[in-house]
Amino acid sequence: MQQTAGIKQNIVLSIALLASDRRDTIGRCLESLAVIREAIPSELIILDTGCSQEVRDILEQYADKISDFTWCNDFSKARNVTLQMAEGEWYLYLDDDEWFSDAEDLIGFFTSGEYKKYASASYIQRNYLDMQGAQYTDTRVARMAKRTPQLAFQSKIHEYMAPICGENKNLCARVEHYGYVYDTEEKKRAHFERNRVLLEKMIEEEPLSLRWRLQLLQEYRTMDDYGQMEQLGQAGIAMIGGSDTEESRIYIGSFYAARILAADGRNDYGQVYSLCRAAATDERNTKLCHAFLNEMLAKACFYQGLYADKPELAREKYLDSEQYAQGYIELQRYFEVHKEELYHQQIAPFVGECFDVVKCKEIYSIRICNGLKLGSTDNLEKYIDKLYWNEPHVYVFEEIAAILIEAMNKPDYEMKPEDERFHAFSRTIGIMHGHNALWEYFCGEIQSLEQQGREVQQILQLIAATIPQDPCDEDEVLEKSEEMTPEMQQLVAQIKEQLQLLIKQGLTEQAREVIAQLKTIVPCGTELDELAHNLMEK
């Protein structure tokens, strides 16, 4: 039976922070904890692992207890110091490069008294992959537990608390984490090497543990080392063998996923397809693993269709991609209802990411591309809003612009509101036009096709028919011209050359169309106005 740890009266939660001189995030971290501390009787324990005096002064303004620690490449030793200093009923730990953006659920867990029914709790850590916050993965982390005399941290790296006896509560609280975004490739490599060495030591110490092999796999993934991912993935599958324990059912999918992602990283979509199909026959895989397999099969079949040398084979592959994408979406709906099952299965690396926002947008984009390749705009109408191209930072699937342009440039639809294809295309054009960077990217793709000698008149007419012509003054013209990228300016110059050629050839009607099209990119301008006026007189 576990005993109760020494608890100071009225302290419900001990919050422990390792501080390592991160000036850019420490303030945000501490402020987010202040919100929690105002609502919950708590204490803040800070372990200074080597901060400057400037940061130390900030820490002392917030900390109830602060201590120095000489770093020794052992995270558990550092965490255990703070655990020994703690006097609350529960203990929560985090680092100084993360902060709570949503703590409402966590606060309610304690203020309602619900915490007394559980032994531990987890919340979401959002790991950003770029400083703009456009791409990220969500990971469920177990960072909170009821304190007992036996509770202690284990492992030099990727430390965890044990023993924990009792139920775990999955919270919706979230921390933002930019710790995996690096200023330079050298810093990224140094972080990887530090972790690799420590994880290899853990594997030596605990050779039968799957945990450290999975953590090492994740480190190799950050470096795009597909050879090591393939090798470690295959070794992990062999290590599990025929075992059918709860642990093997959760983690076998992660080792399958490592091999699949390695093939995906090499753009070997035939191998992705074969590995996914083979993995799908393993009855131990979780539902979430099957969602991951559907995701990767949808992507593999799409690219096989894109690169197919025969139209009938391409069509077959696009239809297969649709089938797997639909399977992914059906499992997504299933987990929207069975959230606890999702939370439990999300602890599996790689597999646990398959419903991240970027992954969902990739599937929606693939469905749009499949539909357009199959001659339908139904998926475009259905999923274009789910791409959220109205946000400041957007995800753009690498093939979608070219496939949109290809479909929009076919003369098989009428530019009338009652034409369903025109309606879908014009709505998409309007969405893209509302986002400056996205619109410039799209226009750059059109320009690239034109430079290759491809006909783009149909899509230029579509743009002219879609985007309203707003009057503007000379100052606005100057402002817009200064905002244009060199690529956009070159595109405009090329279109003007075509315009002059049409006028010389007496093709006035076509020239008027080009002027209308050009004004969608440069809404007005003295040169265009003069040309338009001269044409009106002809």
Solvent accessible surface area in square Angstrom, and as a share of the most:
residue,aa,sasa,rsa
1,M,234,1.04
2,Q,61,0.27
3,Q,123,0.55
4,T,97,0.56
5,A,10,0.07
6,G,64,0.62
7,I,66,0.33
8,K,110,0.47
9,Q,152,0.68
10,N,121,0.62
11,I,25,0.13
12,V,21,0.12
13,L,0,0.00
14,S,0,0.00
15,I,0,0.00
16,A,2,0.01
17,L,0,0.00
18,L,11,0.05
19,A,0,0.00
20,S,51,0.33
21,D,36,0.19
22,R,93,0.34
23,R,134,0.49
24,D,119,0.62
25,T,17,0.10
26,I,1,0.01
27,G,31,0.30
28,R,139,0.51
29,C,0,0.00
30,L,1,0.00
31,E,94,0.42
32,S,14,0.09
33,L,1,0.00
34,A,30,0.23
35,V,86,0.49
36,I,0,0.00
37,R,65,0.24
38,E,152,0.68
39,A,44,0.34
40,I,3,0.01
41,P,72,0.45
42,S,20,0.13
43,E,6,0.03
44,L,2,0.01
45,I,0,0.00
46,I,0,0.00
47,L,0,0.00
48,D,9,0.05
49,T,23,0.13
50,G,58,0.56
51,C,24,0.14
52,S,31,0.20
53,Q,124,0.55
54,E,109,0.49
55,V,1,0.00
56,R,44,0.16
57,D,66,0.34
58,I,54,0.27
59,L,0,0.00
60,E,90,0.40
61,Q,140,0.62
62,Y,59,0.22
63,A,21,0.17
64,D,82,0.42
65,K,54,0.23
66,I,51,0.26
67,S,35,0.23
68,D,100,0.52
69,F,36,0.15
70,T,123,0.71
71,W,83,0.29
72,C,65,0.39
73,N,73,0.38
74,D,18,0.10
75,F,32,0.14
76,S,9,0.06
77,K,119,0.51
78,A,0,0.00
79,R,5,0.02
80,N,32,0.16
81,V,46,0.26
82,T,1,0.00
83,L,15,0.07
84,Q,148,0.66
85,M,47,0.21
86,A,6,0.04
87,E,57,0.26
88,G,0,0.00
89,E,50,0.23
90,W,2,0.01
91,Y,0,0.00
92,L,0,0.00
93,Y,8,0.03
94,L,0,0.00
95,D,33,0.17
96,D,1,0.00
97,D,10,0.05
98,E,1,0.00
99,W,21,0.07
100,F,12,0.05
101,S,57,0.37
102,D,57,0.30
103,A,12,0.09
104,E,141,0.63
105,D,52,0.27
106,L,0,0.00
107,I,32,0.16
108,G,31,0.30
109,F,3,0.01
110,F,9,0.04
111,T,84,0.49
112,S,84,0.54
113,G,24,0.23
114,E,50,0.23
115,Y,11,0.04
116,K,150,0.63
117,K,159,0.67
118,Y,43,0.16
119,A,12,0.09
120,S,6,0.04
121,A,0,0.00
122,S,4,0.03
123,Y,0,0.00
124,I,41,0.21
125,Q,11,0.05
126,R,41,0.15
127,N,8,0.04
128,Y,20,0.07
129,L,98,0.49
130,D,31,0.16
131,M,120,0.54
132,Q,109,0.48
133,G,21,0.20
134,A,33,0.25
135,Q,76,0.34
136,Y,29,0.11
137,T,25,0.14
138,D,35,0.18
139,T,55,0.32
140,R,24,0.09
141,V,19,0.11
142,A,65,0.50
143,R,34,0.13
144,M,1,0.00
145,A,1,0.00
146,K,96,0.41
147,R,18,0.07
148,T,19,0.11
149,P,71,0.45
150,Q,76,0.34
151,L,11,0.06
152,A,33,0.25
153,F,8,0.03
154,Q,75,0.33
155,S,17,0.11
156,K,55,0.23
157,I,4,0.02
158,H,52,0.23
159,E,21,0.09
160,Y,64,0.24
161,M,15,0.07
162,A,27,0.21
163,P,60,0.37
164,I,64,0.33
165,C,89,0.54
166,G,61,0.58
167,E,124,0.55
168,N,64,0.33
169,K,49,0.21
170,N,24,0.12
171,L,1,0.00
172,C,72,0.43
173,A,0,0.00
174,R,62,0.23
175,V,0,0.00
176,E,13,0.06
177,H,15,0.06
178,Y,45,0.17
179,G,20,0.19
180,Y,93,0.35
181,V,33,0.19
182,Y,61,0.23
183,D,121,0.63
184,T,63,0.37
185,E,108,0.48
186,E,128,0.57
187,K,108,0.46
188,K,54,0.23
189,R,113,0.41
190,A,62,0.48
191,H,50,0.22
192,F,9,0.04
193,E,57,0.26
194,R,85,0.31
195,N,4,0.02
196,R,61,0.22
197,V,62,0.36
198,L,8,0.04
199,L,0,0.00
200,E,62,0.28
201,K,94,0.40
202,M,6,0.03
203,I,28,0.14
204,E,139,0.62
205,E,102,0.46
206,E,70,0.31
207,P,71,0.45
208,L,158,0.79
209,S,26,0.17
210,L,15,0.07
211,R,89,0.32
212,W,1,0.00
213,R,50,0.18
214,L,5,0.02
215,Q,35,0.15
216,L,8,0.04
217,L,0,0.00
218,Q,57,0.25
219,E,15,0.07
220,Y,18,0.07
221,R,66,0.24
222,T,65,0.38
223,M,29,0.13
224,D,85,0.44
225,D,50,0.26
226,Y,59,0.22
227,G,49,0.47
228,Q,58,0.26
229,M,1,0.01
230,E,36,0.16
231,Q,114,0.50
232,L,27,0.13
233,G,0,0.00
234,Q,95,0.42
235,A,46,0.36
236,G,1,0.01
237,I,35,0.18
238,A,78,0.60
239,M,66,0.29
240,I,12,0.06
241,G,35,0.34
242,G,77,0.74
243,S,43,0.28
244,D,86,0.44
245,T,77,0.45
246,E,97,0.44
247,E,89,0.40
248,S,4,0.02
249,R,94,0.34
250,I,12,0.06
251,Y,43,0.16
252,I,0,0.00
253,G,2,0.02
254,S,0,0.00
255,F,0,0.00
256,Y,37,0.14
257,A,0,0.00
258,A,0,0.00
259,R,46,0.17
260,I,1,0.00
261,L,16,0.08
262,A,0,0.00
263,A,0,0.00
264,D,22,0.12
265,G,30,0.29
266,R,111,0.41
267,N,102,0.52
268,D,63,0.33
269,Y,17,0.07
270,G,37,0.36
271,Q,63,0.28
272,V,1,0.00
273,Y,57,0.22
274,S,63,0.40
275,L,23,0.11
276,C,0,0.00
277,R,125,0.46
278,A,64,0.50
279,A,1,0.01
280,A,41,0.32
281,T,107,0.62
282,D,20,0.10
283,E,169,0.76
284,R,43,0.16
285,N,13,0.07
286,T,21,0.12
287,K,86,0.37
288,L,1,0.01
289,C,3,0.02
290,H,60,0.27
291,A,0,0.00
292,F,3,0.01
293,L,3,0.02
294,N,26,0.13
295,E,1,0.00
296,M,4,0.02
297,L,6,0.03
298,A,0,0.00
299,K,27,0.11
300,A,0,0.00
301,C,0,0.00
302,F,0,0.00
303,Y,2,0.01
304,Q,44,0.20
305,G,2,0.02
306,L,46,0.23
307,Y,144,0.55
308,A,27,0.21
309,D,125,0.65
310,K,114,0.48
311,P,111,0.70
312,E,118,0.53
313,L,71,0.35
314,A,15,0.12
315,R,130,0.47
316,E,95,0.42
317,K,29,0.12
318,Y,10,0.04
319,L,86,0.43
320,D,39,0.20
321,S,0,0.00
322,E,28,0.12
323,Q,122,0.54
324,Y,28,0.11
325,A,0,0.00
326,Q,54,0.24
327,G,18,0.17
328,Y,0,0.00
329,I,8,0.04
330,E,95,0.43
331,L,30,0.15
332,Q,30,0.13
333,R,122,0.45
334,Y,61,0.23
335,F,3,0.01
336,E,101,0.45
337,V,117,0.67
338,H,77,0.34
339,K,105,0.44
340,E,105,0.47
341,E,55,0.25
342,L,24,0.12
343,Y,27,0.10
344,H,87,0.39
345,Q,17,0.08
346,Q,40,0.18
347,I,81,0.41
348,A,3,0.03
349,P,22,0.14
350,F,5,0.02
351,V,2,0.01
352,G,6,0.06
353,E,26,0.12
354,C,1,0.00
355,F,34,0.14
356,D,9,0.05
357,V,59,0.34
358,V,27,0.16
359,K,35,0.15
360,C,14,0.08
361,K,16,0.07
362,E,21,0.10
363,I,0,0.00
364,Y,23,0.09
365,S,1,0.01
366,I,0,0.00
367,R,23,0.08
368,I,0,0.00
369,C,0,0.00
370,N,0,0.00
371,G,4,0.04
372,L,8,0.04
373,K,63,0.27
374,L,43,0.22
375,G,51,0.49
376,S,39,0.25
377,T,10,0.06
378,D,99,0.51
379,N,20,0.10
380,L,1,0.01
381,E,64,0.29
382,K,112,0.47
383,Y,4,0.02
384,I,1,0.01
385,D,76,0.39
386,K,85,0.36
387,L,0,0.00
388,Y,112,0.43
389,W,5,0.02
390,N,127,0.65
391,E,70,0.31
392,P,113,0.71
393,H,89,0.40
394,V,32,0.18
395,Y,36,0.14
396,V,43,0.24
397,F,5,0.02
398,E,116,0.52
399,E,36,0.16
400,I,1,0.01
401,A,4,0.03
402,A,49,0.38
403,I,7,0.04
404,L,1,0.00
405,I,1,0.01
406,E,64,0.29
407,A,4,0.03
408,M,0,0.00
409,N,32,0.16
410,K,88,0.37
411,P,117,0.73
412,D,88,0.45
413,Y,17,0.07
414,E,99,0.44
415,M,59,0.26
416,K,98,0.42
417,P,109,0.69
418,E,132,0.59
419,D,32,0.17
420,E,135,0.60
421,R,45,0.16
422,F,19,0.08
423,H,89,0.40
424,A,3,0.02
425,F,0,0.00
426,S,20,0.13
427,R,80,0.29
428,T,1,0.00
429,I,0,0.00
430,G,38,0.36
431,I,44,0.23
432,M,4,0.02
433,H,65,0.29
434,G,70,0.67
435,H,25,0.11
436,N,118,0.60
437,A,65,0.51
438,L,6,0.03
439,W,17,0.06
440,E,50,0.23
441,Y,89,0.34
442,F,1,0.00
443,C,1,0.00
444,G,23,0.22
445,E,54,0.24
446,I,2,0.01
447,Q,10,0.04
448,S,44,0.28
449,L,29,0.15
450,E,27,0.12
451,Q,98,0.44
452,Q,122,0.54
453,G,67,0.65
454,R,125,0.45
455,E,119,0.53
456,V,8,0.05
457,Q,76,0.34
458,Q,30,0.13
459,I,0,0.00
460,L,11,0.06
461,Q,47,0.21
462,L,0,0.00
463,I,2,0.01
464,A,25,0.19
465,A,58,0.45
466,T,31,0.18
467,I,11,0.06
468,P,101,0.64
469,Q,86,0.38
470,D,90,0.47
471,P,128,0.80
472,C,33,0.20
473,D,87,0.45
474,E,138,0.62
475,D,109,0.57
476,E,62,0.28
477,V,34,0.19
478,L,109,0.54
479,E,98,0.44
480,K,68,0.29
481,S,37,0.24
482,E,126,0.56
483,E,108,0.48
484,M,33,0.15
485,T,40,0.23
486,P,102,0.64
487,E,97,0.43
488,M,9,0.04
489,Q,82,0.36
490,Q,88,0.39
491,L,3,0.02
492,V,8,0.05
493,A,48,0.37
494,Q,45,0.20
495,I,2,0.01
496,K,54,0.23
497,E,120,0.54
498,Q,79,0.35
499,L,0,0.00
500,Q,72,0.32
501,L,100,0.50
502,L,32,0.16
503,I,36,0.18
504,K,168,0.71
505,Q,108,0.48
506,G,52,0.50
507,L,67,0.34
508,T,36,0.21
509,E,106,0.47
510,Q,72,0.32
511,A,0,0.00
512,R,75,0.27
513,E,65,0.29
514,V,15,0.09
515,I,10,0.05
516,A,37,0.29
517,Q,4,0.02
518,L,0,0.00
519,K,44,0.19
520,T,7,0.04
521,I,17,0.09
522,V,17,0.10
523,P,32,0.20
524,C,17,0.10
525,G,12,0.12
526,T,88,0.51
527,E,79,0.35
528,L,3,0.02
529,D,66,0.34
530,E,102,0.46
531,L,24,0.12
532,A,28,0.21
533,H,112,0.50
534,N,72,0.37
535,L,3,0.01
536,M,145,0.65
537,E,126,0.57
538,K,144,0.61
